[in-house]
C-alpha cells in the first residue's frame, strides 16, 4: 500500500492523488459531496431529488468532466435545448445547476482537481451564454391587476383556507402569493424558495434568501436578501411557509 505523499500546489499542500484516478469516478464523488451540502443546509427531499436529476442530465449532456467543460460546450447544450423547443426556464435550469456545481468545485475541490488532472478551474458560463432573465417565456400581454382585484384575490384565498379539506396546502398557497405581492419576488424566484431560505432572525422583520435571483445583463442568477415587510413574517410563520 502506497503511503500518501504531499505535493505543493500554489503554496498549499494536498495529499498526492494517483495519476490513474478515473475522472468520472472522481466527479461522481464530487456530486455526492455537493448533494450532501444541500442536505446539510436543510433542503427538502423533493428539492434534492429534483436537483439531482437536473444535475445528472446536465453533466450527461455536456459529455465531459465539469472541470474540462468549455464555453463552447455550454453553447452546444443550451443551443441544442433551444433547437428542441425547450422552454427558456428549462434552459436556465441547466445553466444554473451547472454553475452552482462549478462554484462548489471551486470552493471545495479546486486543489485536488489541479493536482490530479492539471486543470485550474475557470467557470465556462460567461456573459455570452449565461441564461437571460428577460421574461422571454412570460410576456406581459395583460395590464397588471388593480388594487381592488388583488384584494378580491386574497379574500378568495383566505376563504379557501377556511373551507379546504387540508389546511396546510391552502395556507402555503396563501403564503406563496403573499410573498410574491409583499416581497416583490418574481414567480420563478418564489417557486425556488425552500424552508432554509426563510430567516426570521435576520433584521427587525426577518429576511428571505433569494438564491436564484434575477441577474443583470445576462450574468445569470444573483442571490439577494429581501426583508419581510408588511407583516410578511407573520404570514410566513402562521402558514408554516
N, C-alpha and C positions, 0 to 999 in steps of 0.2 A: 504494500500500500504506500503510495507516494505521499509524503508529508506536504501540507500546504506551504507554499513559499510566498514571499512578498515581492510585489513589483511597484515601482514608483510611477504614478500617473499624475502629471501636473502638480507635483508636490504632495500628493496624497498616496496613502498605501492601501492596497487591497489584496486579498488572497489571490494568488495566481490561478487563473481558470484554465483548465485543459484546452489545448488548441482544437481538439477533436469535438468540443461541445457542439451539439446539434442546435442550430439557431431556432428551429421550430419548437424543440423541447424547451429551450430557454424562454421563448416567447410565451409558451403555454404557462410556464411558471410565473411569468410577469402578469399574465392575465389573471391568474388565480390570486396573486397579491393585490392587484387592482380591485378585483371584486371583493376581497376581504376588507379593503379600505372602505368600500361602500357600506358593508355590514357594520363596520366599526363606527360609522357615522350615523347608524340607525335607520338607513333607508329601508323601506318596506320590502317584503319578499317579492311582491308583484313588480315593483320598480326594478329591483335587482334582476329578476328573471327577464324582464323586457329588455333591459340594457345589455345583459349578457348576450342575448340573441342578436341584438343590433350590432354589438361589437364583433361577434364572430362572423356575421355576414360581411361586415366592412373589411375585416382583415382577410377573409377569403377572397373577396373581390379584388383587393389590392395585389394579392398573389405573391407577396414577399414580406419578410420580417419588417416590423414597423420602423426600425432604425435605418432600413435601406429604402424606404418609400421616398419617392421624389415628387416635386410639384406636378410633373407630368403624369405620375400615377394617380394623383388626386384628380387631375383634369380628366383622365381616362374614365375613372369610375363614376364621378359625378356627371360627366358628359354622357356616359352610357345610360345612366338613370334618366337623364332628361330625354334622350332619344326614345327610351322605352315608355315615355309618357308619365313617369313617376312624379308625384306632386312635389312642389318646392319644399314643403315641410319635410317630406321624406328625404330629399337630398340634403337638407340642412342637418337632419338627424345623423346621417352618415358622417358628415364633416365634423359635427360637434363631438360625437362619441370618439372618433379617432383623435381629435385634438386633445380631448381630456386624457385619453390613454397616453398620448405622447408627452403631455405635461407630467404625468405620473412617472414615466420612464426618465425624464429629465431630472425629476426631483429625487427619485429613489434608486435608479438603475444606471445612471449615466456612466459612472466609473467602471462598473462591471462590463457594460457593453463596449466601452472603449478598450478595456483590457482584453476582452475575449474576441472581439470582431474588428477592432481597429477603426471604429466609426465614432465620430463626435456628433452627438445628436443636434440636429437642426430641424425645426418643425417645417414640414413641406407645405403647410397651409399658409398661404400668403394673401396679399391684398387682391390678387388676380383670380384666385379660386375659392376664397372664403365665401361661405354661403351668405347671401344677402337677405336682409330682413326688411324688405320694402313693400310687403303686402301684396306680392305678385300672385299669391294664392287666395287672397281675400279682398278683392276690390270693393271700395266703398261705393256701392250702387245706390244706396238709400241715405237720406239725411239722418243725422243722429236723432234719437227719440227725445221728445220734450220732457221736462222735469215731471209733468203730470203723468206721462206714460210710464216713466221709470218708477214712480211711486205705486202705480197700479200693478206693475210687475212684481215689486217686492211685497205688496199686500197679498198677491196671489201665492207667492212662495211661502209666506207666513201662514196663510190659511191651509196650504198643503201640508205643512208640518203638523198642524192640529188634527188633520184627518188621515194622515198617512198610516198605513199598517205598521211600518217600521220607522221609528223616529230618526235613526242615525242617517240613512241616505238622504232624507228630505232636509235634515239640518245641515248636512255637508253641502248640498246644493245651494242652500240659502247663504252659507258662509262663503262659498266659492264666488257667487255673483256679487256679494257684498264686497269681497276682496277686490274684484275687478273694478267695482264702482268707486270705492273709497281710496284704494291704493294706486289706482291708475295703471294697473298692470294690463298687458296685452293678454289675449286669451291663451296663446301658446305658453307665455311665461307662467301664467297661473296654473295651467294644466301640468307643468313640470315641477311644481312645488311638492315638497314632501314634509312630513312631520318635523324632521330635524331642521328645516328651513324656517320654522316659526320660533322666534326668540322673544319671549315675554319679558325677560330681564334686561334687555338692551334699551337704555334710554328711559324716559318717563312714560312712554306709551308702548314700548316693545317695537320690534322691527321684524320684517320679513327679509330673508336672504334669497334674493332672486338670482339663482345660479346661472340661469340661461337667459340673461337679459339681452335686449336688442343691442347689437353693435352699431357702430357708425362707419360709414364709408367702407363697407364690405369687410370689416375687421373680424367678423364672427361674433359669437356670444360674449357679452361682457357682464360679469357678475356685479350686483349692486345691492345696497341695503335700502329698504323702503320703510319709513316709520308707519306704524299702525295708528293713524289719526282717526278722528270722528268716532271714537269708541269701537274701532275695528278690533282692538284687542279683546274687548268684552264679547263681541260676536264670535270671535275665533275660540275663546275659552268655553263659552256656553255650548257651541256647536261641536266641540272637540275636533277642531279642524285638523 
